[in-house]
Amino acid sequence: MTPDPSGQGGGTSTLILMGLMIFVMWLFMIRPQAKKAKQQKQFINDLQKGDKIVTIAGIHGTIQKVNDDDTLSIETSPGSYIKIEKTAISMEWTANVNKSTADTKK
């Protein structure tokens, strides 16, 4: 067998390889990021008065009021209130704080 002189024999395999690479990139990079963004959005929508939170800046507080304009009023210490954006709340750190307080209650 001699190689095809026109050089067009590998076009479909290259196309399949490129498609496979794109699929793997979507599977391992894009899909998990979209899933995490969806979880973060659900977490923010589920916040309510009395929840203990931690901001991405590390500020700990308790939600006192959920405002209509995507902001929260939190109490950081007795009588000290801060108004923050809902997007400034860390889902992971808040979960860790609430998990540790649930463990101490047991």
ABEGO torsion letter per residue (X at the ends): XBBBAAGAAAAAAAAAAAAAAAAAAAAAAAAAAAAAAAAAAAAAAABBBGBBBBBAAGBBBBBABBBAAGBBBBBABBGBBBBBBAAABBAAAAAAAAAAAAAAAX
